Amino acid sequence: MAVTEATGRDDPDFSALPEGCIANVVSFTSPPDACRIASVSPVFKLACDSDVVWASFLPPDCRSMASQSASSMKELYFSLCDHPVLIYDGKMSLSLDRHSGKKCIMLSARALSITWGDTSRYWSWNHSPISRFAEVAELIRVCWLEIRGTISSCMLSPGTLYAAYLVFDASTSEGFELRPIEVGAGFGGAEVGKQERAAYVSRAMTARFGFQGRSPWFASAWLELCENGNFPKERRDGWSEIELGEFLTKDGEDGEVEMLFKETKGGNWKSGLVVEGIEIRPKDRK
């Protein structure tokens, strides 16, 4: 009889809880969870849309931006997800990962160390209508290509697995056809060196790598490289990106993260590469 009575009881009505109590509980979840919970009832929606909830999802140093650019913490959160904010005199940008609220930082080309970048014979600095920054770097012609970036990990979210990406346009580039580029990212020079691996700006074949006279094994190996190699991916903003490497930030620890992209061994001349910058964002764990 006791069992029957227990199963016949109505489920508890959580909507009867004070709005502040609901908001405090939701603040321990995640942005996607808060959006889902908001659909439960009007009371839950009020609680889930509150500043208490969305302030907990924002990095602490971003919360003061609410009065400047948004009327609520929720509005600020999604504004930072969709519209990167320029910082450090326009040489970097800050945005948020929509799913986690973790910081995403992009270093502009001007914030990078580009070998011979200030020599007009080798590089030019131009405006691009699709860039968030005032200038992008366009490669005129070099045989020694080396791009490095550094950032203090305290600028990023702690306890987060990050990946760094070179953001560029290679639609008019030459000299990169199926040539390996050394890339890497990590704390300090030693760790970067351990993570160095090959990436490819272009899948195109040149006469040097042509199929004519090659064995079936060569053709098979080339096709496998094109399928599984580290090649660029198109972005929604009109640029392309290639992963340089990944690293983990730790709670309470600070250090300098180094990122590199270089081709200095082939001796071939390269041109036409347009560099917007290097973006550091949380690594997709899927």
C-alpha positions, 0 to 999 in steps of 0.5 A: 500500500505504501508503494502504491501511494508513493508512486501515485504522488505528483512530481515535485513542482520545482517552479515553486522554488524562489527565482534566485534559488533556481538561478543559483542552481543553473549557474553551476551548469553550462550555457547550452544547459541554461538555454534548455532549462529555460524552456521548462516554464516561464519561472525557469526562463526568468531565472535562466536569463538572469545576470546571476546565471550568465555572469557565472559563464563569463570570464571574470575580466569580461563581466565589466564590459556589460554596461559598455556594450550590452544591457545584460550578461546574457546579451554580452555573452552571445555578443562576445561569441558572435562579434570579437572585440579588438584589444591591445591597440587592435593587435588582438581580438577577444571572443568566447567559445559559444559552448563553454564560455572559454576565451578565444584570442586571435593575434593579428599578423602585426602581433606576430614575429614574421621573418623579414616582415618589415622588409617591403621587398619580401612582405607587404601590409594591406587592408582586407575587407574580410579581416577583423584587423586593420592590416594583414600581411601578404607574402611577396617572395621569400625562400625562408618563411618563418612565422612565430607567435607568443602569448601569456597563458594568463590571457586564456582560460585556465584548465582548458585544452587549446589549439592554435591555428594559422588563419590565412588565404592561399588562393593566389599562393605559389611555391607551397604545392605539397611541400611540408611546413613545420608547425607547432604550439606549446609552452616554451621552446622545448615543448614546441619542438616536441610537438612539431609536425608537418602541415600542407598549405596546398594539395596541388601536385607540381612537376616535381611530384607528378604521377608520370613515371611513378609507381602505384605505391607512390600514387597510393601514398599521395592519396593517403596523405591528401586524405589524412594529412594536416591540410587547411580547412575553410572558415565561415569568415572567408579565411582558411586555417591550419592547426599548428598544435595544442596545449593545456592551460593549468589552474594557477599556472602561467607561462609563455605559449609559443606557436610556429609556422615555417618552411626553411629547408626546401629552398624554393621561392614562395609567394602570395600567402596572405596572413590574418593571424593566429587564433587560439581557441578551445579544442573540440573534444568530440 
